Amino acid sequence: MQLKQIPRDALLKPLQAVSGIVERRQTLPILANVLVEQKNGRLFMTATDLEMQITAHSDLEGKQDQSVTVAARKLQDLLRALPDDATLNVDTTASKMTVRANRSRFNLQTLPAGDYPRISLAQEQQQTIKLSQRDFRGLLKLAEFAMAQQDIRYYLNGMLLVVDKGSLQTVATDGHRLSYASLSVPGNYTRQEVILPRKTVLEVGKLLEESDDELTIDLLANQVRFRFANIELVSKVVDGKFPDYNRVIPTGHSKQIGLSRTELLQALQRAAILSNEKFRGVRMVLGTDQLKIICTNSEQEEAEEELEIEYKGEALDIGFNITYLLDVLHNLATERVLLAFGDANSSALITMPDRADYKYVVMPMRI
């Protein structure tokens, strides 16, 4: 492969888009590499972890089709360390890639492109959804924080994506809390549910931009493909049955209060400083026109916050994991939140005024 007088960013930009999925510890040495291909007047970079594959390209004129694989992290670190306006010459021989920039020269080991494992795309395309990058990024952000991390119920270590008629929904739960968000999309789709792996959700969220540019989601047999800007991401989906989230979302809770999201968030952040580090419990005590937030720890220290609210109903003393409340308040971009409670053993529902498209359920804990 020979690339003459190319700007640093023509290599670095597509490399940065794909290298996030390259694991530091590899079972196969070639998985630490990125596949670099020049074809059809473009330079393509591809990375995979065998579950997910990302390809990004930059427009780069070239006379011939050529390809090679090289260590993704090392090449990225070298390119980042060069000046922004650096011009590069790249040559590859049988087992080395030489990158030259001004008076700098780097020799990197390569492996043959023919040995690089690729995820082959399922032929059977089922449905295609188009929406803006901004809308889908927002939809992911509203649910992703509730995904489980290393749960033995592997289907919880991901996010449910539901397309149904004219709506797209995301649902995530770790068994202690559940976050549900939905969005209207143009079109009339057959109901379909897929579980996206946790790593895929986080990677797509990082790569999407806060823009109105189009994102295309292709639902394939046991795969999902995302296409936007100069990036294509293909991911396997999680095989499993997601819990029936509609049964988990409470209805008809009579104890309801509305309050400022920022005020509640700041009060919880202060109280959390004196919460028990292991159990992270917080008591919420609801009384006439007031909400008390109480945290204690094993050193017998106590934090108490009092918030003014409009409330004339029955008193309630209920406990929660404070982290679950902080997570949702950090991720909602709204002035006010609504909290609905049943009794001390029922899960609470957090919503936004005038928006039926978001629901957050959190289980109580004994304190």
PEURLIN-V800293 format. One record per helix or strand of 2 or more residues. SS is the DSSP state (h for helix, s for strand). FROM is the first residue (numbers start at 1). TO is the last residue. If there is no record, write none. Layout:
<<SS,FROM,TO> <SS,FROM,TO>>
This chain:
<<s,2,7> <h,8,21> <h,29,32> <s,33,39> <s,42,48> <s,52,59> <s,66,71> <h,72,81> <s,87,92> <s,96,101> <s,104,111> <h,113,115> <s,125,132> <h,133,146> <h,154,156> <s,158,173> <s,177,197> <h,198,207> <s,214,220> <s,223,228> <s,231,238> <h,245,248> <s,255,260> <h,261,272> <s,281,287> <s,290,296> <s,302,308> <s,316,321> <h,322,331> <s,336,341> <s,348,352> <s,355,362>>
